[in-house]
Amino acid sequence: MFERKCCKDRGGYFRVLLVALGVVLVAGLCQTASAATLCVNPGGTSGCYATIGAAVSASSNNDAIQVAPGIYKEDVVIGHPLSLVGANASNTIIDATGLANGVYVDGIDNSGLTNVVVTGFTVENSMFEGILVTNASSVTVQNNQVVNNNKSLDITTHTCPGIPSFETAEGEDCGEGVHLAGVGYSVVANNTIENNAGGILISDETAPTHNNVITGNVVRNNPFDCGITLASHPPATGFGSTSPFGIYDNTIANNDSIHNGYQVPGAGAGVGIFSFLPGGTVTENVVVGNQLVNNGLPGVAMHAHSPGENLNGNAIVGNQISGNGADTEDAATPGPTGINVYGLTPIMGTVISHNLIKSEVDGVVVKTGAQVDVHLNNLLGQGAVGVDNLGSGAVNATQNWWGCSNGANAVGCSSVGGSNVLTSPSLTVPVH
């Protein structure tokens, strides 16, 4: 796989998150009272436009564009605040065959772009991303189907011919189904993202990407990369930095990431947190309440491949993880793995808690030079390794359920691999 590749009180954060998410979703769909409503239908009848692009060009800030059922063969570029509302994702289709994207929210060429909503569409067949958002804030991508995109991908040469130069390190996925780059305070919610090269990509080649919420999405059957990827990339030329901008304070909550990264060995995890160059930064992100099942790499894979990288302070909490693959190459794990934390640079402040891990050979595998905290998880059972420490740092794995009431390494319980793993006291009943 070519990767672009002290604990805080998180409880209060989650409560604030739920309130904020509701506000963002409502606010994104409610524009000012003075805004106009434009309409689009395939025939351009009854005062409506025949193409979505024509309606976007004719609209003013904060207008709403209502799109009737039909097939629209275009690449819709949005450069000012508006709501783009399809009648229904099942029958309102943006077919971008031979075009770069289905929808591009372009904050690179429209500085300060904010308050954009895209909802109610199937977006398919684009050369690169189905939906691309760059250098924007307060964007809502909700209730869409993003399918069969990334058509330019040449998997035999690991290239994506024609992809824009500002998209770095994306040769193996053409930007995935939905891509946020340089995006803040935005929401990707309740979409189905399927049969693209990869699912959702969060990257930083043009600006920092931070304080976004990725929630309620079904991301499945994307064969060549992860279901959801947070990857610090080399900065693009001309964007004012020679070191990565960083990805931080994002929340990946309540998604189903199923059967991704399966076509090529080691292609993709359920959720990937990656950096591969000095200065790469993916910090203080939360992966909470997701179902991560049957992916080609571990359910959650954290990789820091070079010195001078920062993957500190990430939390993996309350996920259901099962049936995933082993990690590969320098981050290799002994067998199918629930969570892998690999860092050539020590990865500090990692919290792994309240996860239900089953149907794996290894529950949690750690190879880094810093302590990793693993508490209040259900860690497999007899014949499996609950925690395997392959690195020089310690693993504090107290207060876990090891598959039976007698604790790690007992008959009927999962075992411990490696050294410097603290397991006692352990739980005598499973975590619910």
N, C-alpha and C positions, 0 to 999 in steps of 0.2 A: 504493500500500500504506500503510495506517495502522499505523505501527510503535508498539508499546507501548514502541510500538517506538522496563636492563642485563639481559641474558639470564641466566636461572638454568640450572644443570645439571639438565636434564630427565631424563637417562638414569636416574639413581638414583630419581627420582620414579616413573618408569614401572615399575621393578622392584618398588618398594614397593607401587605400585597393584595389580599383579597378585596379590601375596600378600594384600593387604587385601581385594580383591574376593572372593577365594575364601573368606576367613574370614567376610565379611559374608553371603554367600549361604548358607553352611552354618549359621552361627549363627542366621540369620533363620528357618530351617526347623526348627531343633532347640530345642524349648522345655524347660522344666524337667521333671524326672521326675514331679513331683507334679501336673502339669497334666492336666486332663480332656480327653477327646475327645468332642465332640458330633457328631451326624450330622443331615443334612437330605436328604429326598427329596420328590418332588412330592406324594405322598400322605400324608406324615407318618406312615408306618407303621413297625413294628418299633422303636418307641421313639425314632424320629427326629422332628425338627421339619418342618413343612410349608413354612416359609419361612426364608430365610437370616436375615432381620431378627429373627425370633423366637429363633433360635439365638444370634445375637449378644447379644441382650438377656439371655438366660439364662446366658451364659458368664461366666467369671471371668478375671482376668488370666492371660495365657499359655496359655489353653486353645487347642485346635485344633478347628476346625469343618470336617468333611469333607462335601462337597456332592456328592450323586449326580447322574448325568446327568438333564437335564430343562430346562424353561424356567421361569425364576423372574422374575415381573413385579414388580420392586420396585427401590427405591433403598436400597441397603445402606449404613447409616451406622455407622462404627466409631469408638468413643471410648476404647478401652482396648487394651492389648497382647493380640494374638491372632494365630493363623494361620488364614486363610480359604483352604481348599484345594479347588478344583474337581476333579472326576474327570478331566476332559479338556476342553481349550478347544474341541474340535470338537463336543462335545455337552452341555456344561454352560453354560447361557446365562442371563445376566442381561439381560432385555429391559426397558429403562427407558423405554418409549414413554410420552410425556406426563409424565415425571418429571425432576427436575433432573439427577441423575447416576445412573450405574449403581452405582458404589462411591465413597463419600466417607469418607476417613480424616480425621477432624475434630479437629485439634489446636487450632483456635480456641476451641471450646467445652470442650475437655478439655486444659487446660494441662499441658505436659510429656509429651504423648503420645509413646510410643516403642515399638519392637519390634512392628511390624505386618507381616504377610506377606499378599499377595493373589496367588494363583497358580492357573492352570488353568481360566480362564473365557473365554468370549466375552462382551464387554460391548458392548451396542448400543442405538441408538435414543434416547439421552438428549437432553434439551433443551439441556444444556450439556456438561460434560466426561463422557466415559465413566468415567474414573478421576480423581478430584481428591484431592490431598493437601495439607493446609495445616498449618503451624506444628507440625511433627512431626519426629522424627529416627529413624534406624535403621528405615526402612520399605523393604520389598522388594516391588516390583511385577514379577512374573516369569512368563514363559510364558503370557501372555494374548493374546487377539485383541480389539482395541479398534476397532470398525468402525461406521460410519454414525451417529456422534454429532453434537452441535452442531446439533440440529434447529431450535432457536429462531432461528438466524441469518437475518436479512433482509439479503441482500447488496445489494439495491437501495438501502437506506437506511443501510447500514453500521452496523447496530445488532443487539443481541442482547436482545430484550425479556425482562425478568424475571430477568436474571442478577443474582446477589447484589451488593450495593453494595461489598463488600470486593474484588471483582474489577474493577480499573480498567483502562481502555484495551483492552478486549477486545470491542469492538463488531463487529469484522470476523471474529471466529473463535469466539466463545462459549467461549473457554478451551481449545480444541483437544481432541485425543483423550485425552491424558494431561497433567495439569497439576500441577506442583509449585510451591507458593508458600510461602515461609517455611520451607523444608525443609532439613535438614542430614543428612549422613552416611547417605544412602539410595541405593538401587540400583533402576534401571529396566532390566531385562535380558531379552533374548530374547523380546520381544513383537512381534506384528504389528499395526501401527497404520495403518489404511487407510480411505479414503473418509470421513474427518471433514473439518471445515473446514481444520484444520491438524493436524500430527502430535503432537509433544511440546513443551510450553511450560514453560520454567523462568523464573519471575518473582519479584518481591520486594515486592509491594504490602503485605504484612502482616508481614514480617520478612525478614532476610537469607536468601538461599538459597545454600548453600555445601557444598563437600566431598561432592558427589554424583557417582555414576558412572552414565552412560547408555551401555549397551553391548549389542552383539549384537542390536539391534532392526532389524526391517524396517519402514521408514516410507515408505509409497508412496501415490500417487494421492490425496493430500489437496489439494483444488484451490485453496483460498483463502488459504493461508498457508504458512509454511516447513515443511520436514520436521521440523527441530529448531530451536527458538528459545530463545535466552538474551536476555531483554529486561528492562531496568530500567524499572519502571512508576511512575507517581505513587503515593505511599503512600495507603492507604485511610484514611478518617476513623476516628478512635478507636483507632489502633494506635501512638500515642505518637511520631510523627515527622511533620515537615513536609517532609522531603527523602527521596529514595529510600534504601532500606535497603542495597541492593547485592547483586550476584551474583558470587561469586568461588570459585576453587579447585575448580571442577567439571571433570569429565573426560568428554568425548564420544568414545567409543572403539569402533571396529569395528562401526559401524552401516551399513546400507544406506539412504540417503535418496534416493529415486528418484521423479521425476515428481510433485513437489509444487509448489504455487503456480502452476499452469498456466492456471487458468480465467479469471483477470483479469490483464491485462498488469502485470507487476511485482509479482505477489502474494506470491511466496515463494521463498526460497533453499533449498539443501540444508541448510546450517546458517547461521542468522542470529544475529549478535551486535550488539544494538541498544540505543541510548538516544536519546531525543528531547527531554529536558528537562534544565535545569541541575541538577547534582548526581547525575545518573544514573551508575551505576557497574557495569561488567561487566569484571572484571579477573582476571588470572592463571588463566584457564581454558585447557584443552588440548583441541584438536580433533585426534584422532590415529587413523589407520588406517581411516578411513571411506571408503565408496564413495558419491560424490555426483554423480548422473547425471541429466540431462534435467529439471532444475528450472527454474522460471520466471524466477528471478533467478540470480546466480552460484552456483557450488558452495558457496563461503563468502562471505558478505557481512557486512562490519563497517561500521556506521553510527553516527557521533556527530554529530547534527544541530544541536546548540546549544553555545554557549560553556559552560565549566564542567562538562563531562562527563569521565568517566574510563573509557576503554577500553584501559588500558595493560596490557602484560605478557601478552597472550594469545599462544598458540603454535598454529600450524596445521602439522601434521607428518604426513608419511607417508600422505596421502590420495590416492585415485584419483578424478580429477575430469574429467568430460567432458560435452559436449553440453548445457550449461546456457545460460540466457538472459543478455541484457545487463542491467545495473542501470539504474535509472530515476530520474526526478525530479532532486533536487539531487545524488544520488549516481550520476548516469548515467555509463555507460561506453560506449566507441565501438562495441562489438559484444558478442556472446556471450562471457562471461568466466568464467574459472576461479575467481579470488579477487579480491575488491574490498575495499580498505581506504580508507574515506572518513571524514574527521574534520574538521568545522569547528573543533573543539578538536584540537590536536596529539595523535595517538595514539602513545605512546612504548613502546618495548620489544617491538614486535611481531616475532615470529620466524616465518618461512615457510620450511619446510625439508623435503626428501625427499618432495615431492609429485610425482605423475605427472599432468600436465595435458595433455590432448589434445582434439581436435575442438572447439576454441574459437577465436574470433578474437583474443582477448587472454588471455594466461596469467594475469598478475598486474597489476592496475591499482591505483595508489596516488594518493590525493589527500589529503594531510595535511601538517601543518607540522613533523613530526618524522621522523627517519630510520627507515626500515623495512628489516629485514634479510631478504634472499631468497637462500638458499644451498642447493646440493645438490638442486635440483629438475630434473625433465625438463620443459622449457618449449617445447612445441609443435614447430614446424619451419618450413620455407619457406612464405612467404606469410602468416604469423601474426606477431603482436607478442608477444614473450615477456614483456617488462616495459614498462608504459606509465606514466610518471610525470606525472600531471596537476597535482601540487601543488608547494608550495614547499620541502618537505623533501627530503632525499637518499634514494636507494635504493641500498643496498649489495647488488648482485646478482652478486657474484663466485662462482666455483665452481658454475656451473650448466651443464647440458647444453642447448644451444640448437637441437637437432635435427640438428646435424652437428658435425664435429670442429673446425671453424675458428672457432667462437665467434660471438657476437652480430653481426648485420648482414652476415655473410659469405654468399656464394651458397649456397643450400640450407639456411641457418639461419634461425631467427626473428629478428626485428629488435627494436630498442629505440625506444620512443616517448617524447617529452618530453625533458627535460634533467636533469642532475645524477643520472645513473644510472651507477654504476661496475660494469663487467662483466668486467674482466680481472684475474686469470686466469680462464679458463673450463675446464670439464671437456672432455676429449677422448673420453670414452665415457659412455654414459647411466648414470644412477643406477639400481641394482637394489634 
